Amino acid sequence: MEDVCQLMVQHLYDAMRAGGERACVLVRAYKTHPYEALDAELQAFARELAGTEPSPSTPCLTLLATAGVEPDWNSRHKSRDHRAIPLISVEAVQHLPMIAQLVAQLGIDVHAIVHPDARLIMDLQQRAFNVFYIDEAQGSAYIPAQDFVQRYGVRSVVGFGSVLPTGDLFALILFAGTHVPRATAELFRPLALAAKLALLPFIMTDRVFDAQLV
């Protein structure tokens, strides 16, 4: 799954253009993954963020793939702040503005992500193919990292994703250095289904992470 996600983000990063230049400064793919299923390094990262030992079933929004203008943005292992974000409660998610807004705009109940319910997964899979969209990133309350926005000239943020058969959320987020109109952002909606179909073969076999560190 990690390899497939890296192909996705790299393609979007390379192919999206504005005036002949790359339109995005950073493209990333995330998936919620149970704390107990993370490797020791990612568990340590999640514990430090949470300030406590998460329960084994705590979903962690885990970085699977990344491509961007900085060298360290091209390997998930070099991410400093977003490698595995523990979603220990609904309240905790609500204190993470971009994640809370991402889940809301994708049409997913936060409670269903923090406490997956097998009875609701089928319904979520069928209807959650929406788009996450921030028209103007500068000054947006949903993008707390305004230093990043200012330094790299981020104009708009677009994301898409859905719920996998396991109940996990996956999402791709694009930070664009050019303004993306809403009509253009809506064109990403079908990509959520395409991305999900690409990931399905790896779901039931639990082939998520690339064993080779880079």
SERO-4910 file (N, C-alpha, C, O; in steps of 0.05 Angstrom, whole numbers):
BEGIN
 pado doro    nc1    nc2    nc3   cac1   cac2   cac3    cc1    cc2    cc3    oc1    oc2    oc3
  Met    A     17    -24      0      0      0      0     17     25      0     11     45    -14
  Glu    A     39     24     16     57     47     16     68     53    -11     69     76    -19
  Asp    A     77     32    -26     88     36    -53     68     48    -72     74     66    -87
  Val    A     43     38    -70     22     49    -88     16     78    -81     13     94   -100
  Cys    A     15     84    -56     10    112    -48     32    130    -57     28    153    -65
  Gln    A     57    120    -56     80    137    -65     77    142    -95     84    164   -104
  Leu    A     69    123   -110     64    127   -139     43    148   -143     46    165   -161
  Met    A     22    147   -127      0    167   -130     10    195   -124      6    213   -141
  Val    A     23    199   -101     30    226    -94     52    237   -113     52    260   -119
  Gln    A     70    219   -122     91    228   -140     79    237   -167     87    256   -178
  His    A     59    221   -176     46    229   -202     32    255   -199     34    272   -217
  Leu    A     17    259   -178      2    284   -175     22    308   -172     17    329   -183
  Tyr    A     43    303   -157     63    324   -153     76    332   -179     80    356   -185
  Asp    A     83    312   -196     96    317   -221     78    327   -243     85    344   -259
  Ala    A     53    316   -244     36    321   -267     19    346   -264     12    359   -285
  Met    A     13    354   -240     -4    378   -237     13    403   -242     33    408   -229
  Arg    A      5    419   -262     22    442   -271      4    467   -273    -20    466   -277
  Ala    A     18    489   -269      5    515   -273     26    533   -286     47    540   -274
  Gly    A     21    541   -311     40    557   -326     66    543   -331     87    555   -333
  Gly    A     65    516   -333     88    500   -338    104    492   -314    122    475   -315
  Glu    A     97    504   -291    111    498   -265     94    479   -249     69    478   -252
  Arg    A    106    465   -231     91    448   -212     71    464   -197     78    485   -186
  Ala    A     47    455   -195     26    469   -181     27    465   -151     17    482   -136
  Cys    A     38    443   -142     38    436   -114     66    438   -101     86    432   -114
  Val    A     66    446    -76     92    446    -62     95    421    -45    117    413    -38
  Leu    A     72    407    -40     73    383    -24     47    367    -29     25    378    -30
  Val    A     51    340    -32     28    322    -35     33    299    -16     55    287    -15
  Arg    A     13    292      0     17    270     20     -7    251     20    -30    259     14
  Ala    A     -2    226     28    -22    206     31    -22    195     60     -1    189     70
  Tyr    A    -46    193     71    -48    184     99    -69    161    101    -86    159     84
  Lys    A    -65    145    121    -85    124    127    -86    121    158    -65    121    171
  Thr    A   -110    118    169   -111    111    197   -103     82    201   -111     65    185
  His    A    -88     77    221    -77     50    226    -77     46    256    -69     64    271
  Pro    A    -85     22    266    -86     17    295    -58     20    308    -38     12    296
  Tyr    A    -57     32    331    -32     36    345    -17     10    348      8     10    345
  Glu    A    -30    -11    356    -17    -36    361     -4    -48    336     14    -65    338
  Ala    A    -13    -39    312     -2    -50    287     21    -33    276     32    -40    255
  Leu    A     27    -11    289     50      5    280     76     -7    289     77    -22    309
  Asp    A     98     -1    275    124    -11    285    132      5    309    120     25    316
  Ala    A    154     -4    322    162      8    347    169     38    344    163     54    362
  Glu    A    181     45    322    188     73    317    164     91    315    163    113    327
  Leu    A    144     82    300    119     98    297    103     98    323     91    119    329
  Gln    A    103     77    338     90     77    364    102     97    383     88    111    397
  Ala    A    129     99    382    143    118    400    135    147    391    131    164    408
  Phe    A    133    151    365    125    177    355     97    184    364     92    207    374
  Ala    A     79    165    362     51    170    369     49    174    400     33    192    408
  Arg    A     64    159    415     63    163    445     72    191    452     60    204    470
  Glu    A     93    201    439    103    227    445     83    249    439     79    268    454
  Leu    A     69    246    416     48    265    410     25    264    429     14    285    437
  Ala    A     17    240    436     -6    237    454      0    244    483    -17    252    498
  Gly    A     26    242    490     33    247    518     26    225    537     27    228    561
  Thr    A     18    202    525     10    179    541     11    155    523     16    157    499
  Glu    A      6    131    534      6    106    518    -22    103    507    -41     97    522
  Pro    A    -25    105    480    -52    101    468    -61     72    472    -44     54    476
  Ser    A    -87     68    472    -96     40    473    -89     25    447    -85     38    427
  Pro    A    -87     -1    448    -79    -16    424    -95    -10    399    -85    -10    377
  Ser    A   -121     -5    403   -139     -1    380   -140     28    371   -154     34    351
  Thr    A   -126     47    384   -128     75    377   -119     79    348    -97     71    340
  Pro    A   -136     91    331   -128     96    304   -108    119    303   -112    140    316
  Cys    A    -87    115    288    -67    136    284    -67    144    255    -63    127    237
  Leu    A    -70    170    249    -69    179    222    -39    178    213    -23    195    222
  Thr    A    -33    159    197     -5    152    191      3    160    163    -11    155    144
  Leu    A     25    174    161     36    182    135     46    158    120     64    144    130
  Leu    A     35    153     96     44    131     80     62    139     57     79    124     48
  Ala    A     58    164     46     73    172     23     74    203     22     56    216     32
  Thr    A     95    213     10     99    242      9    117    250    -14    136    236    -21
  Ala    A    111    273    -26    128    284    -48    126    314    -46    104    325    -44
  Gly    A    149    328    -47    148    357    -44    174    370    -51    193    357    -60
  Val    A    175    396    -48    197    412    -58    222    410    -40    244    414    -50
  Glu    A    219    402    -15    242    398      2    251    369      1    234    351      0
  Pro    A    277    364      2    287    336      1    274    318     23    268    295     17
  Asp    A    271    328     47    260    312     68    230    307     65    219    290     79
  Trp    A    217    320     46    189    316     41    184    293     21    162    289     12
  Asn    A    205    279     14    203    257     -5    207    230      7    211    210     -7
  Ser    A    206    228     33    207    203     48    191    205     73    195    224     89
  Arg    A    173    187     78    156    188    102    173    185    127    166    195    148
  His    A    196    172    124    213    167    147    227    193    157    238    193    180
  Lys    A    227    213    141    241    238    148    221    260    158    230    282    164
  Ser    A    196    253    159    176    272    169    181    278    198    186    259    214
  Arg    A    179    303    206    185    310    234    160    311    252    162    306    276
  Asp    A    137    318    240    114    324    257     89    307    251     70    308    267
  His    A     88    293    228     63    282    220     64    252    213     49    242    197
  Arg    A     83    238    225     87    210    217     64    192    227     56    174    213
  Ala    A     54    196    251     33    180    262     18    197    283     28    200    306
  Ile    A     -5    207    277    -20    225    294    -42    209    308    -61    201    295
  Pro    A    -40    204    334    -60    187    348    -86    202    351    -87    225    361
  Leu    A   -108    189    343   -135    201    346   -148    188    370   -164    170    367
  Ile    A   -140    196    393   -147    182    418   -176    186    426   -187    171    442
  Ser    A   -188    208    416   -216    213    423   -228    233    403   -213    245    388
  Val    A   -254    235    403   -268    254    386   -258    283    393   -254    299    376
  Glu    A   -255    288    419   -246    314    428   -218    320    418   -212    343    411
  Ala    A   -201    300    418   -174    304    409   -173    311    379   -158    329    371
  Val    A   -190    299    363   -192    305    335   -202    334    331   -192    348    313
  Gln    A   -221    342    347   -232    369    345   -211    390    351   -214    413    344
  His    A   -190    383    365   -168    401    370   -146    401    349   -126    414    351
  Leu    A   -151    386    327   -134    385    304   -150    396    281   -162    381    266
  Pro    A   -149    423    277   -168    435    258   -168    424    230   -189    419    219
  Met    A   -144    419    218   -144    409    191   -156    381    189   -171    375    170
  Ile    A   -149    364    208   -159    337    207   -189    336    212   -203    322    198
  Ala    A   -198    352    231   -227    353    236   -242    363    212   -263    352    205
  Gln    A   -232    383    198   -245    394    175   -243    374    152   -262    371    136
  Leu    A   -221    360    149   -218    339    129   -240    318    132   -254    312    113
  Val    A   -243    308    156   -262    287    161   -291    297    156   -307    284    144
  Ala    A   -296    322    165   -323    334    161   -329    338    132   -351    331    123
  Gln    A   -310    348    116   -316    354     88   -317    328     72   -330    327     51
  Leu    A   -304    307     81   -307    281     67   -334    268     74   -340    247     63
  Gly    A   -349    280     92   -375    270     98   -375    246    118   -392    229    117
  Ile    A   -355    246    135   -351    224    154   -355    234    182   -344    255    189
  Asp    A   -369    219    198   -372    225    226   -346    219    241   -335    197    238
  Val    A   -335    238    255   -310    234    270   -311    210    288   -292    195    290
  His    A   -334    206    300   -338    184    319   -333    157    304   -322    138    316
  Ala    A   -341    156    279   -337    131    263   -308    125    257   -301    102    252
  Ile    A   -291    146    257   -263    142    253   -249    135    279   -231    117    279
  Val    A   -256    148    300   -243    143    326   -252    116    337   -236    102    350
  His    A   -278    110    333   -289     84    343   -303     70    320   -327     70    318
  Pro    A   -287     57    302   -299     44    279   -320     23    287   -316      8    306
  Asp    A   -342     23    273   -365      5    278   -369    -11    253   -376      1    232
  Ala    A   -366    -37    254   -370    -54    230   -397    -51    218   -400    -54    193
  Arg    A   -417    -43    234   -444    -40    223   -447    -16    205   -465    -14    189
  Leu    A   -428      4    209   -430     29    194   -410     30    171   -412     48    154
  Ile    A   -391     11    170   -370     13    150   -380     12    122   -371     28    105
  Met    A   -399     -6    116   -410     -8     89   -423     18     80   -419     27     57
  Asp    A   -438     30     98   -451     55     91   -431     77     86   -433     93     67
  Leu    A   -410     79    102   -389     99     99   -374     95     73   -368    114     59
  Gln    A   -369     70     66   -355     64     41   -370     74     17   -358     83     -3
  Gln    A   -396     71     18   -413     78     -5   -417    107    -10   -421    116    -32
  Arg    A   -416    123     12   -423    151      9   -400    171     13   -403    194      6
  Ala    A   -378    161     23   -356    180     30   -336    182      7   -314    171      8
  Phe    A   -344    197    -14   -325    202    -36   -326    232    -41   -331    240    -64
  Asn    A   -322    248    -21   -324    277    -24   -296    289    -26   -276    275    -28
  Val    A   -295    315    -27   -270    330    -31   -266    349     -7   -284    362      2
  Phe    A   -241    350      2   -233    369     23   -221    393      8   -204    390    -10
  Tyr    A   -230    417     15   -222    440     -1   -220    465     17   -239    472     31
  Ile    A   -197    477     16   -192    503     29   -185    523      7   -163    521     -5
  Asp    A   -203    541      2   -199    560    -20   -174    577    -17   -157    579    -35
  Glu    A   -172    590      7   -149    607     12   -135    597     38   -146    599     60
  Ala    A   -111    586     35    -97    574     58    -87    596     77    -86    592    101
  Gln    A    -79    618     66    -68    640     82    -89    651    100   -110    661     91
  Gly    A    -84    650    126   -103    660    146   -125    641    153   -142    647    169
  Ser    A   -125    617    141   -147    598    147   -143    585    174   -121    577    182
  Ala    A   -165    584    190   -164    572    216   -160    542    214   -153    529    234
  Tyr    A   -165    531    191   -163    502    187   -134    493    180   -129    469    179
  Ile    A   -117    512    175    -89    506    169    -72    520    190    -62    542    185
  Pro    A    -68    507    213    -53    520    235    -24    527    228    -13    546    239
  Ala    A    -12    511    210     16    515    204     20    538    184     28    534    161
  Gln    A     13    562    194     14    586    176     43    593    168     47    606    148
  Asp    A     62    586    185     90    591    177     97    575    152    111    585    134
  Phe    A     87    550    150     91    534    126     77    547    102     88    548     80
  Val    A     52    556    107     36    568     85     51    593     74     53    596     50
  Gln    A     61    610     92     74    634     84    100    629     70    106    640     49
  Arg    A    116    611     82    143    606     71    142    594     43    159    601     26
  Tyr    A    123    577     38    122    563     12    100    573     -6     96    561    -28
  Gly    A     87    594      1     67    606    -16     43    589    -22     33    589    -45
  Val    A     34    573     -2     11    556     -6    -14    573     -9    -20    590      8
  Arg    A    -28    569    -31    -53    584    -37    -78    569    -30    -95    579    -15
  Ser    A    -80    544    -40   -104    528    -35    -95    500    -26    -73    491    -32
  Val    A   -114    486    -12   -109    459     -4   -133    442    -14   -156    449    -10
  Val    A   -126    419    -26   -147    401    -37   -140    373    -27   -117    365    -26
  Gly    A   -161    358    -20   -157    331    -11   -180    313    -21   -202    323    -26
  Phe    A   -175    288    -22   -196    269    -28   -190    242    -14   -167    237     -8
  Gly    A   -210    226     -9   -206    201      4   -232    187     10   -253    195      0
  Ser    A   -231    166     25   -255    151     32   -249    132     55   -228    134     68
  Val    A   -267    114     60   -264     94     81   -259     67     68   -273     60     49
  Leu    A   -240     52     78   -233     26     68   -250      5     81   -262     10    102
  Pro    A   -251    -19     70   -268    -41     82   -261    -47    111   -277    -58    126
  Thr    A   -236    -40    120   -228    -45    147   -239    -23    166   -237    -26    190
  Gly    A   -251     -2    155   -260     20    171   -240     42    173   -246     63    185
  Asp    A   -217     38    162   -196     58    163   -201     80    142   -212     75    121
  Leu    A   -194    104    149   -195    127    131   -169    130    116   -148    127    127
  Phe    A   -172    135     89   -148    142     75   -153    169     61   -176    175     54
  Ala    A   -133    185     57   -136    211     45   -110    220     32    -89    215     43
  Leu    A   -113    233     10    -90    247     -3    -95    277     -1   -117    286     -7
  Ile    A    -75    292      6    -77    320     10    -56    335     -6    -33    328     -6
  Leu    A    -65    355    -21    -48    370    -39    -47    399    -30    -67    412    -26
  Phe    A    -23    409    -26    -18    437    -18     -8    451    -43     14    448    -52
  Ala    A    -26    468    -54    -20    480    -80     -9    509    -77    -18    524    -60
  Gly    A     11    514    -93     23    541    -93      9    560   -112     18    582   -117
  Thr    A    -13    551   -123    -30    567   -141    -58    565   -132    -66    545   -119
  His    A    -75    584   -137   -103    583   -129   -118    562   -144   -116    561   -169
  Val    A   -132    545   -130   -148    524   -142   -177    531   -139   -188    532   -117
  Pro    A   -192    537   -161   -220    543   -159   -236    519   -149   -227    496   -153
  Arg    A   -259    524   -137   -275    502   -127   -283    483   -149   -283    458   -145
  Ala    A   -289    493   -173   -297    476   -195   -275    456   -202   -280    433   -209
  Thr    A   -250    466   -200   -227    448   -205   -224    428   -183   -219    404   -188
  Ala    A   -228    437   -158   -225    418   -135   -246    396   -137   -240    373   -130
  Glu    A   -269    402   -147   -290    381   -149   -283    359   -168   -293    337   -167
  Leu    A   -265    365   -187   -256    345   -207   -240    323   -194   -236    302   -206
  Phe    A   -231    327   -169   -216    307   -155   -233    285   -143   -224    264   -135
  Arg    A   -260    290   -142   -278    271   -129   -275    242   -140   -273    224   -124
  Pro    A   -275    238   -167   -273    211   -177   -247    197   -170   -245    173   -170
  Leu    A   -226    213   -164   -200    201   -157   -201    186   -131   -185    168   -126
  Ala    A   -220    193   -113   -223    179    -88   -230    150    -93   -218    132    -80
  Leu    A   -248    145   -111   -256    118   -118   -233    103   -132   -227     80   -126
  Ala    A   -219    117   -150   -197    105   -165   -175     97   -145   -163     76   -147
  Ala    A   -169    115   -126   -148    109   -106   -156     86    -89   -140     68    -82
  Lys    A   -181     85    -81   -191     63    -64   -188     36    -79   -179     16    -67
  Leu    A   -195     35   -104   -193     11   -120   -164      2   -122   -158    -22   -122
  Ala    A   -146     21   -123   -117     14   -125   -107      2    -98    -88    -13    -98
  Leu    A   -119     10    -76   -110      1    -50   -123    -25    -41   -112    -40    -24
  Leu    A   -146    -32    -52   -161    -55    -43   -146    -81    -43   -148    -97    -24
  Pro    A   -129    -87    -63   -115   -113    -63    -96   -116    -39    -89   -139    -32
  Phe    A    -89    -95    -25    -71    -97     -3    -84    -97     25    -71   -100     45
  Ile    A   -111    -93     24   -125    -89     49   -126   -115     66   -117   -116     88
  Met    A   -138   -136     55   -143   -160     70   -117   -176     76   -117   -191     96
  Thr    A    -97   -171     61    -71   -185     67    -54   -168     86    -32   -177     93
  Asp    A    -64   -144     93    -50   -127    112    -22   -119    102     -4   -116    118
  Arg    A    -19   -117     76      6   -108     65      6    -77     63     -2    -66     42
  Val    A     13    -64     84     11    -35     86     38    -21     82     41     -4     65
  Phe    A     58    -29     98     83    -15     99    105    -29     82    106    -54     82
  Asp    A    121    -13     69    145    -24     56    165    -31     77    172    -14     94
  Ala    A    175    -55     76    194    -64     97    221    -50     96    236    -49    115
  Gln    A    227    -40     72    253    -27     68    252      2     75    237     17     63
  Leu    A    269     11     94    270     39    102    286     54     81    306     44     71
  Val    A    277     78     75    291     95     56    296    122     69    307    140     57
***
